[in-house]
């Protein structure tokens, strides 16, 4: 059989071929015999032209029957199979499947998922096409394997025969969605490289995806690619693997929060959960765990009452590790539509302690004892802070590299070498806190200011007393949202009203003009202003200011660290909490918390003394992944780089001579949890002007036209026009017309 029909049931319309014949017979029955004297002359003329008239009438009848037959055939859409279709100008069919295996294709709908629906659709495609005798070919390219210049198709131009569906099934069983985002642009751009345009090839391109808004909405470059393929004669078919949008929660962040980060001391971790759905999520349960090489310890679950649609919620939970080193933390959500973003991983580097240097003119003075009691009270109380008290000259004669934070307590004078050392300490990432007092000399602090280039944030004017407010209508202290003053937020906000300030230093107008006010957000900057107000008095005078300097930061308290100018250290628990938060904030000035996302290579910086030999990277399963040589970087450093990561969890890296594995946390990109998709109608608006067919994956079936080499619909239409034109000419010739 050389031909088939797209709609074979319509061939019953061939019964209409008898209609012209029936009309002709009815017209013959309408003839009546009428006696007429001149009939002999007409009969003689009829006998003379009878054969020619009958031939015209028969030809007219046949043309009318042919017109009916052509109409029925055109509606039934016959197509020629490839063996004959190729001979008359047909082409072979090449099925090019672009399979989306990105993060979002792990979306599950009950017992099945989007990627499962894609697999089933591909199996139906090949099973139905393999039943046809024509030559058809198949190419499968996953979006994750469509990098320009390095295409890795799973099948390339393979002939679809009766055994091909099983070969495809064996490959699909090994495939699954990844943890990266791969849009359709690269895969569509690779169509010409995979299967070049040819007159002997009819290219059918199937985009099997979930059509997320982030990939398809307002994508001008993607639309240009589709227009180019359309102009080249490519038939485009979009197969949607998701029946509808689903709610999805994802852990979009896991970072260290408040508290001193040191061994044996509890500190906070912040976890951010994002609701990517269109309805609020209620009673969300987050389960944190700490991991070691030998065991996993579950921590108390954290409950979030509600997360609005499209919103986020940040919760905190305490963790404590008895030993210093690289500590691993995991948080998990309950299972939902997308599993990949339900976990987040973090590695926190814990030192044995957090070191602080206190510089004071009176090491045994009250201002020193007040701060020491808050930072390192001794006894059974462990804060994780180790302190050292020295005179200001210590900064000029000793290295400050061993300390994470330095405190200047009412220091009158500093040697130029000490000023330079403190400035470099902050610029290199250290944290510095300055408290003023009776011994502070505004003139001498100008040398610390150095025209704004030094470590001192502002120019001091004079000490001033704050008039008492006996009615206590307005608290003396107002604070910005800042880690140091988080003790005054939430339910503890009333504690700010218990702090009384009696005396403080005012600032020169030059500093006041460039000072960011209290209500300014941390990221905002006005013209030339780099110093920000963190706390102010009820008369709006600044009390605490912060200045970034290089990689570090400086906080200046315009009052004393003891009870001489305020009552804050006198039994107020908020003072201890604030000073510990101050130490954590200063110590974290140079602390970085790398956010490694899947899809990026891992990097390990090695000091020169450890460089030499190969660096080994291990997968989250503990298997050796890669062995790479260290590459020399600037300033005598060496670095090792892995290939792009494609899994989530804790990778590990070792290098000689050390063999202890250093864990590296790799998380999913939070933006990939966005599950909003385009419906068929929205997709049509985005692809206006592009010709394509749209199918839900579960409803996809192979049309007969795509299985054949040469459709005859256009030819039948042209033949019908020709028959109708001939019918008109014969009808005119066979009829009687009076001459004018």
MARLOFI-301885 format. One record per residue (C-alpha): x, y, z; residue in three letters. Coordinates in steps of 0.25 Angstrom, whole numbers, plus 5000, padded with zeros to 4 digits. Example, Ala and Ser with C-alpha at 12.3 -4.5 7.8 and 13.67 -1.06 7.14 Angstrom:
BEGIN
504949825031ALA
505549965029SER
REM end
This chain:
BEGIN
500050005000UNK
500650134995UNK
499650235001UNK
498850255014UNK
497850355019UNK
497950445031UNK
496450435032UNK
496050305026UNK
494650305031UNK
494250415022UNK
494450325010UNK
493050285012UNK
492750415005UNK
493150344992UNK
491650294992UNK
491350434987UNK
491950404974UNK
490650344970UNK
489950484972UNK
490250544958UNK
489850414951UNK
488550414959UNK
488250554955UNK
488550514941UNK
487550404941UNK
486550484947UNK
486650584936UNK
486450474926UNK
485150434933UNK
484650574932UNK
484650564916UNK
483250554910UNK
482750524896UNK
482050634889UNK
481550624874UNK
482150734866UNK
482150744851UNK
483550794849UNK
484150674857UNK
484650604845UNK
485650714842UNK
486150714857UNK
486250564857UNK
487050564845UNK
488050674851UNK
488050594864UNK
488450464857UNK
489550534850UNK
490150594863UNK
489750484873UNK
491050424876UNK
491750564879UNK
490650604888UNK
490650474896UNK
492150484897UNK
492050624903UNK
490950584912UNK
491750464917UNK
493050554919UNK
492250654927UNK
491650544936UNK
493050484938UNK
493650624941UNK
492550654952UNK
492750514958UNK
494250544958UNK
494050674965UNK
493250614976UNK
494350504978UNK
495450604979UNK
494650684989UNK
494550554998UNK
495950514996UNK
496450655000UNK
495650655013UNK
496150515016UNK
497650565013UNK
498350455006UNK
499850445008UNK
500850355001UNK
501850265008UNK
503350295007UNK
503650194997UNK
502750254986UNK
502750394992UNK
504150414991UNK
504150374976UNK
503050484974UNK
503750594982UNK
503550544996UNK
504550555008UNK
504950465019UNK
504550505033UNK
505550535044UNK
504950545058UNK
505850645067UNK
505450635081UNK
505950745091UNK
505750695105UNK
505750785116UNK
506450725128UNK
506550845136UNK
506250865151UNK
504850895150UNK
504550765142UNK
504550685155UNK
503250745158UNK
502350635162UNK
500850615160UNK
500350505170UNK
501050375166UNK
501650425153UNK
502550545150UNK
502850645138UNK
504050565134UNK
503250435135UNK
502250495126UNK
503350535116UNK
503850395116UNK
502550335113UNK
502250435102UNK
503550395095UNK
503250245096UNK
501950265089UNK
502550355078UNK
503550245075UNK
502650125077UNK
501650185067UNK
502650235057UNK
503350095057UNK
502050025052UNK
502250105039UNK
503050055027UNK
503650185023UNK
505050235027UNK
504950315039UNK
506150365048UNK
506250405062UNK
507150505070UNK
507050525085UNK
507750645091UNK
507550685106UNK
507650835109UNK
508750805119UNK
509550745108UNK
509350865098UNK
510550955101UNK
511051025089UNK
512150945082UNK
512050825091UNK
510750755088UNK
510550625094UNK
509250565088UNK
508750435094UNK
508350385080UNK
508750445067UNK
508050425054UNK
507750275057UNK
506750195049UNK
505450165055UNK
505250025054UNK
504349925061UNK
505449905072UNK
505750055074UNK
504750075085UNK
505349975094UNK
506750035092UNK
506150175095UNK
505450115107UNK
506850065113UNK
507450205111UNK
506250275117UNK
506250185129UNK
507650245133UNK
507250395131UNK
506650485140UNK
506450635143UNK
507750705148UNK
507850815158UNK
508250925149UNK
507451025140UNK
507550995125UNK
506651085116UNK
506251045102UNK
507051145095UNK
508351075094UNK
507650945090UNK
506851015079UNK
508051085074UNK
508750945072UNK
507650895063UNK
508450925050UNK
509750875055UNK
509050745059UNK
508250725046UNK
508650825035UNK
507550875026UNK
507350785013UNK
506350775003UNK
506250625005UNK
505950645020UNK
504750685027UNK
505150735041UNK
504050715052UNK
504550785065UNK
503950745078UNK
504150835090UNK
503850745102UNK
503750845114UNK
502950905125UNK
502951045119UNK
503351125132UNK
503151275131UNK
504651295134UNK
505051225121UNK
503951265112UNK
503351405116UNK
503851525108UNK
505051445102UNK
505351525090UNK
506551445086UNK
505751315087UNK
504751365078UNK
505751405068UNK
506251265068UNK
504851205066UNK
504651305054UNK
505951255048UNK
505551115049UNK
504151145044UNK
504751215031UNK
505651085029UNK
504351005028UNK
504450935042UNK
503150885048UNK
503150915062UNK
502350835073UNK
502250885087UNK
501950775097UNK
501550815111UNK
501950715122UNK
501150785134UNK
499650785135UNK
499650915144UNK
500350995154UNK
500750935168UNK
501050995181UNK
502550985184UNK
503351025196UNK
504851035195UNK
506051065205UNK
506651185198UNK
507751215209UNK
508451155220UNK
509551245227UNK
510151275240UNK
509351375249UNK
509551435262UNK
510551395273UNK
512051365274UNK
512551265265UNK
513451175273UNK
513551035278UNK
512650995289UNK
511851125288UNK
510351125283UNK
510151215271UNK
508951245262UNK
508751195248UNK
507751265239UNK
506951185229UNK
506051255218UNK
504851185213UNK
504251235200UNK
502751205196UNK
502851195180UNK
501351155179UNK
500151245177UNK
499451215191UNK
499951235205UNK
500751125212UNK
500351095226UNK
500951015237UNK
502250995230UNK
503250905237UNK
504750925236UNK
505650805241UNK
507050845244UNK
508250745246UNK
509650745249UNK
510550645242UNK
511950585244UNK
512750485237UNK
512050375246UNK
510750425250UNK
509550515248UNK
508850585260UNK
507450635258UNK
507150775265UNK
505750825269UNK
504850855258UNK
504550995254UNK
503151035251UNK
502751155242UNK
501251195244UNK
501051245230UNK
501751285217UNK
501051375207UNK
500951335193UNK
502251385186UNK
502751425200UNK
503951375209UNK
504151355224UNK
505451345231UNK
505551265244UNK
506651245253UNK
507151125261UNK
508351095270UNK
509451005268UNK
510650965276UNK
511850885272UNK
512850835283UNK
514050835274UNK
514650935265UNK
514750915250UNK
513850905238UNK
512450875243UNK
511350835234UNK
509850865235UNK
508650825227UNK
507250875227UNK
506050805221UNK
504550825217UNK
503450725216UNK
503350665202UNK
502550745192UNK
502450765176UNK
503950785175UNK
504950715184UNK
506250775179UNK
506050905187UNK
505550845200UNK
506950835206UNK
508050935208UNK
509450905212UNK
510450995220UNK
511850975225UNK
512251065236UNK
513751085240UNK
513851095255UNK
515151145262UNK
515451095276UNK
515151235281UNK
514851375277UNK
516051465280UNK
515951605285UNK
516951715289UNK
516651825299UNK
517551945298UNK
517352035310UNK
518152145318UNK
517652085331UNK
517651925329UNK
517051915343UNK
516052025341UNK
514552015342UNK
514352035327UNK
515251915325UNK
514651825335UNK
513251855330UNK
513551805316UNK
514351685321UNK
513151645329UNK
512251645317UNK
513251575307UNK
513951475316UNK
513351465330UNK
514051335334UNK
513651225343UNK
512651135337UNK
512151235327UNK
512751215313UNK
512551315303UNK
513551265293UNK
514351395294UNK
515751405299UNK
516251545303UNK
517551615305UNK
517751745311UNK
518951835308UNK
519351975307UNK
519152055294UNK
520652045291UNK
520451895289UNK
519851925275UNK
521151995271UNK
522051885275UNK
521351755273UNK
520551695261UNK
519051695262UNK
518851585252UNK
518551485264UNK
517251565268UNK
515951575261UNK
515451695268UNK
516151815275UNK
515551915286UNK
516052055289UNK
515452095302UNK
515652245305UNK
517052245300UNK
517652385301UNK
518852365291UNK
519352275281UNK
520752265275UNK
520752295259UNK
521152145258UNK
519952095266UNK
519052185257UNK
519652125245UNK
519551985250UNK
518151995254UNK
517752055241UNK
518451945233UNK
517751845243UNK
516351895239UNK
516751905224UNK
517151765224UNK
515851715230UNK
515851735245UNK
514851795254UNK
515051915263UNK
514151975274UNK
514452115280UNK
513952165293UNK
514152305297UNK
514252365311UNK
514852475320UNK
516252445315UNK
515852455300UNK
516552575294UNK
515752635281UNK
516952695276UNK
517852565277UNK
516752485270UNK
516852575258UNK
518152495255UNK
517352375256UNK
516352425246UNK
517452465236UNK
516452545227UNK
515552435226UNK
516552335222UNK
516852285236UNK
516152185245UNK
515452285253UNK
514052315247UNK
513752455251UNK
514252585257UNK
513952605271UNK
513552735277UNK
513352735292UNK
512652655303UNK
511252695306UNK
510252655316UNK
508852605312UNK
507752685320UNK
507052585328UNK
505552545324UNK
504852525337UNK
503552495330UNK
504252385322UNK
503252405311UNK
504352385300UNK
505552275303UNK
506952325303UNK
507352225293UNK
506852195279UNK
507452095270UNK
507552045256UNK
507251905251UNK
508651855253UNK
509251725258UNK
509951795270UNK
508551845275UNK
507751725271UNK
507551715286UNK
506551835285UNK
505651775275UNK
504451695275UNK
503851665289UNK
505151725296UNK
504951865289UNK
504551925303UNK
505951895308UNK
506452015301UNK
505652105310UNK
506452055322UNK
507752115316UNK
508052255322UNK
509052335315UNK
509652455324UNK
510852495315UNK
511352485301UNK
512252545291UNK
511652635280UNK
512252645266UNK
512752755258UNK
511852805247UNK
512752755236UNK
512452615241UNK
511052635243UNK
510852685229UNK
511352555223UNK
510752455234UNK
509652365229UNK
508452385238UNK
507852275247UNK
506652245238UNK
507552215226UNK
507652075221UNK
508952005222UNK
509152005207UNK
508752145204UNK
509852255202UNK
509652405200UNK
510652495193UNK
512052465199UNK
511452395212UNK
512152265217UNK
511852275232UNK
510552225237UNK
509752255250UNK
509452125257UNK
508852185270UNK
508352325274UNK
507952405286UNK
506552465288UNK
507052595284UNK
507452525270UNK
508952545273UNK
509752425269UNK
510252325279UNK
510852205271UNK
511352215257UNK
511952115248UNK
513052135237UNK
513452035227UNK
514952035224UNK
515551935214UNK
515051795217UNK
514751835231UNK
513851925240UNK
513952025251UNK
512952055261UNK
513052175270UNK
512252195283UNK
512152335287UNK
512052305302UNK
512752215311UNK
512852065312UNK
512652075327UNK
511652145336UNK
512252275337UNK
511452345326UNK
510252245325UNK
509552135333UNK
509652025322UNK
510651935328UNK
510051945342UNK
509351805343UNK
508551825330UNK
508551695323UNK
508451765309UNK
509851815311UNK
510551675312UNK
509751625300UNK
510051755291UNK
511551745295UNK
511551595291UNK
510851635278UNK
511851745276UNK
512951645277UNK
512251545267UNK
512051665257UNK
513451715258UNK
514051575257UNK
513151545245UNK
513751665237UNK
514651585229UNK
513851455230UNK
513251405217UNK
512251305216UNK
512351255201UNK
511051215194UNK
511351105185UNK
510251075175UNK
510150955166UNK
510650975152UNK
511951055156UNK
513250995158UNK
513850975172UNK
515051055176UNK
516151035187UNK
517251135190UNK
518551075195UNK
519651145202UNK
521051135195UNK
521551035206UNK
520450945203UNK
520450955188UNK
521050835180UNK
520450705175UNK
519050685171UNK
517750725178UNK
516650625179UNK
515150655179UNK
514050555184UNK
512550555181UNK
511550565192UNK
511450405191UNK
512950405196UNK
513450355182UNK
514750415176UNK
514250515165UNK
515450585160UNK
516850595162UNK
517450735157UNK
518750805158UNK
518850935166UNK
519051055157UNK
519851175162UNK
519151305164UNK
519551445168UNK
520351475180UNK
520951335181UNK
519651265184UNK
519151135177UNK
517751095174UNK
517050965169UNK
515850975161UNK
514850855158UNK
513850835147UNK
512450895148UNK
511650825159UNK
510450755156UNK
509950705170UNK
509550755183UNK
510150725196UNK
511550725203UNK
512650715193UNK
514050695199UNK
515450735195UNK
516850685200UNK
518250725196UNK
519650685200UNK
520250675210UNK
518950695217UNK
517950575215UNK
516850625224UNK
515550645215UNK
515050795215UNK
513550795212UNK
512950885202UNK
511450915202UNK
510750925189UNK
509250965188UNK
508250985177UNK
508051125171UNK
506851185179UNK
506351245166UNK
506151115160UNK
505051085170UNK
504151185163UNK
503051095157UNK
502151195150UNK
501851145136UNK
501151185124UNK
499851125120UNK
499551095105UNK
498851225103UNK
499951305109UNK
500951235101UNK
500251265089UNK
500351415092UNK
501851405095UNK
502051335082UNK
501151415073UNK
501451395059UNK
502151265061UNK
501451145055UNK
501451025064UNK
500650905069UNK
500350905084UNK
500150765092UNK
499950725106UNK
500950615108UNK
499850515112UNK
499050545100UNK
500150545090UNK
499950445078UNK
500650435065UNK
499850485053UNK
499850405040UNK
500350525033UNK
501650525041UNK
501850375037UNK
501850395022UNK
502750455012UNK
501850535003UNK
500450595007UNK
499550604994UNK
498550715000UNK
499150824992UNK
499150744979UNK
497750704981UNK
497250844982UNK
498050884969UNK
497350764962UNK
496050804967UNK
496150944962UNK
496550894948UNK
495350794948UNK
494450904951UNK
494950994940UNK
494850874930UNK
493450844935UNK
493050984932UNK
493650984918UNK
492950854914UNK
491650904920UNK
491651024911UNK
492050934899UNK
490950834902UNK
489850934904UNK
488951014894UNK
489151164891UNK
488451254882UNK
489351334873UNK
489151484874UNK
REM end
